[in-house]
Amino acid sequence: MVHEAIPVLTPVLPGAIYDQLRASILSQQDAPGSALTESAVALRFGVARPTARLAIERLVADGLLRREPHHAAQVPVLSRDDIIDLFYNRALIEIEAVTALAGGGTVPPSAVRANRNVCTAADFAPHDIDFHRALVAGQPSPRLSRMHELLMGEIELCIGQVQSAHLISAAQVAAQHQGILDAIAASDAIRASTLLREHILGARDRLLAHVDRTIDG
């Protein structure tokens, strides 16, 4: 008698659900204001609710979801004031980081790799985020890195909106990144910080203009 092979089902782990939900939030497939209930996520991925809950809790901790008591987690809707405050504080931290890097002409290899991926990937937002994380992680202060991570979930939401609304091209982002890297390699702290400030505030201004158009429309 020939027995048919019984397929082995691979369990979906919370980390895999987290990765897919994160990508969906950044690409705006789960748009700002969308609710992600445990039951809906469990049904979407064919998993038990406790597994869905773990993925949601991690996204909440990262700032990619917000959850009020007795309410489902939601993708945050960032106001103009939120965006201005986020980019202001982000610029303070990242400028300190590139100033420290340029002081020693230290170019983090992970930043170079991330920028290379900006131009080669269809979805450049994650690599843009990786580039900025690499700059801050490459400087010597662990406290500065921890401060940066407190902002990065909401900053990721902003970068995702910039990409999904086609407010800047991958080639433009990569060129701006490269200018920053070149200034760091040349130990030119003033130029590196100036280019980084222009890069960050330019993204902020494009996003604010998009938000205003959306409200007016």
C-alpha atoms as a printed R data frame, in Angstrom:
    type eleno elety resid chain resno      x      y      z
1   ATOM     1    CA   MET     A     1  0.000  0.000  0.000
2   ATOM     2    CA   VAL     A     2  1.332  3.422 -0.960
3   ATOM     3    CA   HIS     A     3  0.776  6.112  1.603
4   ATOM     4    CA   GLU     A     4  0.510  9.719  0.472
5   ATOM     5    CA   ALA     A     5  2.894 12.092  2.178
6   ATOM     6    CA   ILE     A     6  1.254 14.268  4.776
7   ATOM     7    CA   PRO     A     7  2.215 17.911  4.239
8   ATOM     8    CA   VAL     A     8  4.063 19.510  7.121
9   ATOM     9    CA   LEU     A     9  2.668 22.920  7.965
10  ATOM    10    CA   THR     A    10  5.240 25.500  8.988
11  ATOM    11    CA   PRO     A    11  3.968 27.606 11.874
12  ATOM    12    CA   VAL     A    12  3.879 31.344 11.296
13  ATOM    13    CA   LEU     A    13  5.975 32.978 13.997
14  ATOM    14    CA   PRO     A    14  5.225 36.390 15.548
15  ATOM    15    CA   GLY     A    15  8.440 37.750 14.021
16  ATOM    16    CA   ALA     A    16  7.281 36.896 10.516
17  ATOM    17    CA   ILE     A    17  3.896 38.516 11.131
18  ATOM    18    CA   TYR     A    18  5.641 41.585 12.546
19  ATOM    19    CA   ASP     A    19  7.823 41.875  9.435
20  ATOM    20    CA   GLN     A    20  4.850 41.611  7.066
21  ATOM    21    CA   LEU     A    21  2.692 44.031  9.035
22  ATOM    22    CA   ARG     A    22  5.581 46.496  9.300
23  ATOM    23    CA   ALA     A    23  6.057 46.399  5.530
24  ATOM    24    CA   SER     A    24  2.323 46.813  4.999
25  ATOM    25    CA   ILE     A    25  2.187 49.837  7.322
26  ATOM    26    CA   LEU     A    26  5.217 51.506  5.738
27  ATOM    27    CA   SER     A    27  3.822 50.987  2.220
28  ATOM    28    CA   GLN     A    28  0.470 52.449  3.338
29  ATOM    29    CA   GLN     A    29 -1.407 49.242  2.541
30  ATOM    30    CA   ASP     A    30 -2.467 49.556  6.157
31  ATOM    31    CA   ALA     A    31 -3.049 53.297  5.967
32  ATOM    32    CA   PRO     A    32 -2.921 55.824  8.828
33  ATOM    33    CA   GLY     A    33 -6.038 55.399 10.942
34  ATOM    34    CA   SER     A    34 -6.423 51.693 10.107
35  ATOM    35    CA   ALA     A    35 -7.318 49.466 13.053
36  ATOM    36    CA   LEU     A    36 -5.464 46.178 13.516
37  ATOM    37    CA   THR     A    37 -7.375 43.980 15.922
38  ATOM    38    CA   GLU     A    38 -5.942 40.740 17.248
39  ATOM    39    CA   SER     A    39 -8.779 38.770 15.686
40  ATOM    40    CA   ALA     A    40 -8.327 40.414 12.281
41  ATOM    41    CA   VAL     A    41 -4.560 39.850 12.292
42  ATOM    42    CA   ALA     A    42 -5.056 36.233 13.437
43  ATOM    43    CA   LEU     A    43 -7.497 35.633 10.578
44  ATOM    44    CA   ARG     A    44 -5.275 37.416  8.049
45  ATOM    45    CA   PHE     A    45 -2.271 35.206  8.809
46  ATOM    46    CA   GLY     A    46 -4.052 32.037  9.915
47  ATOM    47    CA   VAL     A    47 -2.621 32.062 13.424
48  ATOM    48    CA   ALA     A    48 -3.916 32.009 16.993
49  ATOM    49    CA   ARG     A    49 -4.773 35.293 18.667
50  ATOM    50    CA   PRO     A    50 -1.878 35.105 21.181
51  ATOM    51    CA   THR     A    51  0.541 34.930 18.235
52  ATOM    52    CA   ALA     A    52 -1.125 37.921 16.597
53  ATOM    53    CA   ARG     A    53 -1.021 39.774 19.925
54  ATOM    54    CA   LEU     A    54  2.760 39.371 20.213
55  ATOM    55    CA   ALA     A    55  3.313 40.880 16.764
56  ATOM    56    CA   ILE     A    56  0.960 43.785 17.504
57  ATOM    57    CA   GLU     A    57  2.621 44.496 20.852
58  ATOM    58    CA   ARG     A    58  6.012 44.698 19.166
59  ATOM    59    CA   LEU     A    59  4.671 47.173 16.596
60  ATOM    60    CA   VAL     A    60  3.152 49.248 19.409
61  ATOM    61    CA   ALA     A    61  6.517 49.262 21.218
62  ATOM    62    CA   ASP     A    62  8.196 50.443 18.003
63  ATOM    63    CA   GLY     A    63  5.732 53.303 17.541
64  ATOM    64    CA   LEU     A    64  4.296 51.897 14.316
65  ATOM    65    CA   LEU     A    65  0.972 51.290 16.051
66  ATOM    66    CA   ARG     A    66 -0.788 53.100 18.873
67  ATOM    67    CA   ARG     A    67 -3.165 51.483 21.300
68  ATOM    68    CA   GLU     A    68 -5.399 53.179 23.833
69  ATOM    69    CA   PRO     A    69 -6.887 51.211 26.757
70  ATOM    70    CA   HIS     A    70 -9.872 49.097 25.671
71  ATOM    71    CA   HIS     A    71 -9.344 49.986 22.005
72  ATOM    72    CA   ALA     A    72 -7.766 48.175 19.065
73  ATOM    73    CA   ALA     A    73 -4.293 49.155 17.935
74  ATOM    74    CA   GLN     A    74 -4.287 51.710 15.114
75  ATOM    75    CA   VAL     A    75 -1.781 52.997 12.594
76  ATOM    76    CA   PRO     A    76 -1.057 56.522 13.891
77  ATOM    77    CA   VAL     A    77 -2.346 59.572 12.046
78  ATOM    78    CA   LEU     A    78  0.412 62.148 12.457
79  ATOM    79    CA   SER     A    79 -0.600 65.807 12.562
80  ATOM    80    CA   ARG     A    80  1.426 68.724 11.196
81  ATOM    81    CA   ASP     A    81  2.643 69.437 14.728
82  ATOM    82    CA   ASP     A    82  3.653 65.781 15.168
83  ATOM    83    CA   ILE     A    83  5.665 65.858 11.945
84  ATOM    84    CA   ILE     A    84  7.383 69.153 12.779
85  ATOM    85    CA   ASP     A    85  8.304 67.957 16.272
86  ATOM    86    CA   LEU     A    86  9.548 64.570 15.055
87  ATOM    87    CA   PHE     A    87 11.777 65.992 12.353
88  ATOM    88    CA   TYR     A    88 13.129 68.710 14.652
89  ATOM    89    CA   ASN     A    89 14.259 66.167 17.246
90  ATOM    90    CA   ARG     A    90 15.457 63.727 14.615
91  ATOM    91    CA   ALA     A    91 17.656 66.431 13.085
92  ATOM    92    CA   LEU     A    92 19.195 67.274 16.483
93  ATOM    93    CA   ILE     A    93 20.190 63.659 17.095
94  ATOM    94    CA   GLU     A    94 21.387 62.783 13.603
95  ATOM    95    CA   ILE     A    95 23.410 65.988 13.212
96  ATOM    96    CA   GLU     A    96 25.249 65.151 16.442
97  ATOM    97    CA   ALA     A    97 25.892 61.677 15.053
98  ATOM    98    CA   VAL     A    98 27.367 62.789 11.713
99  ATOM    99    CA   THR     A    99 29.429 65.471 13.461
100 ATOM   100    CA   ALA     A   100 30.980 62.764 15.632
101 ATOM   101    CA   LEU     A   101 31.533 60.487 12.628
102 ATOM   102    CA   ALA     A   102 33.124 63.254 10.572
103 ATOM   103    CA   GLY     A   103 35.452 64.086 13.460
104 ATOM   104    CA   GLY     A   104 37.247 60.822 12.760
105 ATOM   105    CA   GLY     A   105 36.366 60.450  9.076
106 ATOM   106    CA   THR     A   106 34.456 57.325 10.066
107 ATOM   107    CA   VAL     A   107 32.006 56.068  7.423
108 ATOM   108    CA   PRO     A   108 29.888 53.175  8.786
109 ATOM   109    CA   PRO     A   109 29.986 50.280  6.270
110 ATOM   110    CA   SER     A   110 26.344 49.503  7.067
111 ATOM   111    CA   ALA     A   111 25.375 53.015  5.944
112 ATOM   112    CA   VAL     A   112 27.191 52.472  2.636
113 ATOM   113    CA   ARG     A   113 25.377 49.159  2.113
114 ATOM   114    CA   ALA     A   114 22.003 50.656  2.998
115 ATOM   115    CA   ASN     A   115 22.490 53.499  0.535
116 ATOM   116    CA   ARG     A   116 23.481 51.074 -2.214
117 ATOM   117    CA   ASN     A   117 20.223 49.217 -1.575
118 ATOM   118    CA   VAL     A   118 18.178 52.420 -1.842
119 ATOM   119    CA   CYS     A   119 18.729 52.443 -5.601
120 ATOM   120    CA   THR     A   120 18.436 48.719 -6.220
121 ATOM   121    CA   ALA     A   121 15.258 47.885 -4.279
122 ATOM   122    CA   ALA     A   122 11.747 48.545 -5.518
123 ATOM   123    CA   ASP     A   123 10.805 49.655 -2.010
124 ATOM   124    CA   PHE     A   124 13.466 52.127 -0.883
125 ATOM   125    CA   ALA     A   125 11.908 53.266  2.426
126 ATOM   126    CA   PRO     A   126 13.336 50.427  4.593
127 ATOM   127    CA   HIS     A   127 16.831 51.064  3.218
128 ATOM   128    CA   ASP     A   128 16.489 54.818  3.743
129 ATOM   129    CA   ILE     A   129 15.591 54.050  7.356
130 ATOM   130    CA   ASP     A   130 18.529 51.625  7.650
131 ATOM   131    CA   PHE     A   131 20.886 54.337  6.363
132 ATOM   132    CA   HIS     A   132 19.901 56.796  9.075
133 ATOM   133    CA   ARG     A   133 19.959 54.139 11.779
134 ATOM   134    CA   ALA     A   134 23.466 53.161 10.655
135 ATOM   135    CA   LEU     A   135 24.723 56.745 10.950
136 ATOM   136    CA   VAL     A   136 23.540 57.025 14.549
137 ATOM   137    CA   ALA     A   137 24.625 53.497 15.482
138 ATOM   138    CA   GLY     A   138 28.102 54.235 14.097
139 ATOM   139    CA   GLN     A   139 28.863 57.057 16.532
140 ATOM   140    CA   PRO     A   140 30.232 56.200 19.978
141 ATOM   141    CA   SER     A   141 27.377 57.157 22.338
142 ATOM   142    CA   PRO     A   142 24.886 54.341 23.095
143 ATOM   143    CA   ARG     A   143 22.569 56.874 24.752
144 ATOM   144    CA   LEU     A   144 22.272 58.872 21.538
145 ATOM   145    CA   SER     A   145 21.332 55.657 19.738
146 ATOM   146    CA   ARG     A   146 18.657 54.886 22.320
147 ATOM   147    CA   MET     A   147 17.209 58.385 21.976
148 ATOM   148    CA   HIS     A   148 17.097 57.933 18.208
149 ATOM   149    CA   GLU     A   149 15.272 54.620 18.496
150 ATOM   150    CA   LEU     A   150 12.520 56.291 20.542
151 ATOM   151    CA   LEU     A   151 11.690 58.390 17.481
152 ATOM   152    CA   MET     A   152 12.274 55.919 14.691
153 ATOM   153    CA   GLY     A   153  8.912 54.140 14.642
154 ATOM   154    CA   GLU     A   154  7.067 57.376 13.915
155 ATOM   155    CA   ILE     A   155  9.845 58.543 11.597
156 ATOM   156    CA   GLU     A   156  9.407 55.300  9.649
157 ATOM   157    CA   LEU     A   157  5.732 56.168  9.217
158 ATOM   158    CA   CYS     A   158  6.766 59.528  7.779
159 ATOM   159    CA   ILE     A   159  9.324 58.018  5.401
160 ATOM   160    CA   GLY     A   160  6.741 55.476  4.283
161 ATOM   161    CA   GLN     A   161  4.340 58.307  3.422
162 ATOM   162    CA   VAL     A   162  7.055 60.158  1.498
163 ATOM   163    CA   GLN     A   163  7.711 57.075 -0.636
164 ATOM   164    CA   SER     A   164  4.096 56.005 -1.136
165 ATOM   165    CA   ALA     A   165  3.120 59.521 -2.258
166 ATOM   166    CA   HIS     A   166  6.142 59.629 -4.633
167 ATOM   167    CA   LEU     A   167  7.399 62.864 -3.068
168 ATOM   168    CA   ILE     A   168 11.032 62.029 -3.914
169 ATOM   169    CA   SER     A   169 12.763 59.410 -6.028
170 ATOM   170    CA   ALA     A   170 15.141 56.705 -4.842
171 ATOM   171    CA   ALA     A   171 17.894 58.245 -6.990
172 ATOM   172    CA   GLN     A   172 17.473 61.619 -5.289
173 ATOM   173    CA   VAL     A   173 17.557 60.038 -1.834
174 ATOM   174    CA   ALA     A   174 20.680 58.028 -2.678
175 ATOM   175    CA   ALA     A   175 22.443 61.090 -4.095
176 ATOM   176    CA   GLN     A   176 21.711 63.086 -0.947
177 ATOM   177    CA   HIS     A   177 22.917 60.215  1.225
178 ATOM   178    CA   GLN     A   178 26.109 59.933 -0.809
179 ATOM   179    CA   GLY     A   179 26.874 63.608 -0.320
180 ATOM   180    CA   ILE     A   180 26.618 63.113  3.439
181 ATOM   181    CA   LEU     A   181 28.890 60.045  3.314
182 ATOM   182    CA   ASP     A   182 31.464 61.872  1.197
183 ATOM   183    CA   ALA     A   183 31.540 64.779  3.654
184 ATOM   184    CA   ILE     A   184 32.009 62.378  6.578
185 ATOM   185    CA   ALA     A   185 34.847 60.595  4.747
186 ATOM   186    CA   ALA     A   186 36.506 63.982  4.138
187 ATOM   187    CA   SER     A   187 36.210 64.809  7.865
188 ATOM   188    CA   ASP     A   188 34.143 67.865  6.922
189 ATOM   189    CA   ALA     A   189 31.745 68.029  9.867
190 ATOM   190    CA   ILE     A   190 30.190 71.334  8.825
191 ATOM   191    CA   ARG     A   191 29.337 70.116  5.329
192 ATOM   192    CA   ALA     A   192 28.110 66.733  6.596
193 ATOM   193    CA   SER     A   193 25.784 68.353  9.144
194 ATOM   194    CA   THR     A   194 24.568 70.949  6.623
195 ATOM   195    CA   LEU     A   195 23.747 68.301  4.000
196 ATOM   196    CA   LEU     A   196 22.036 66.116  6.579
197 ATOM   197    CA   ARG     A   197 19.937 69.025  7.830
198 ATOM   198    CA   GLU     A   198 18.883 69.872  4.257
199 ATOM   199    CA   HIS     A   199 18.047 66.208  3.608
200 ATOM   200    CA   ILE     A   200 15.909 65.843  6.743
201 ATOM   201    CA   LEU     A   201 14.140 69.197  6.532
202 ATOM   202    CA   GLY     A   202 13.552 68.758  2.809
203 ATOM   203    CA   ALA     A   203 11.725 65.494  3.522
204 ATOM   204    CA   ARG     A   204  9.764 67.230  6.280
205 ATOM   205    CA   ASP     A   205  8.700 70.078  4.005
206 ATOM   206    CA   ARG     A   206  7.629 67.735  1.199
207 ATOM   207    CA   LEU     A   207  5.578 65.693  3.651
208 ATOM   208    CA   LEU     A   208  3.949 68.779  5.183
209 ATOM   209    CA   ALA     A   209  3.017 70.067  1.726
210 ATOM   210    CA   HIS     A   210  1.492 66.668  0.921
211 ATOM   211    CA   VAL     A   211 -0.479 66.686  4.176
212 ATOM   212    CA   ASP     A   212 -1.768 70.183  3.401
213 ATOM   213    CA   ARG     A   213 -2.818 69.156 -0.118
214 ATOM   214    CA   THR     A   214 -4.620 66.132  1.284
215 ATOM   215    CA   ILE     A   215 -6.510 68.271  3.797
216 ATOM   216    CA   ASP     A   216 -7.379 70.947  1.204
217 ATOM   217    CA   GLY     A   217 -8.461 68.312 -1.319
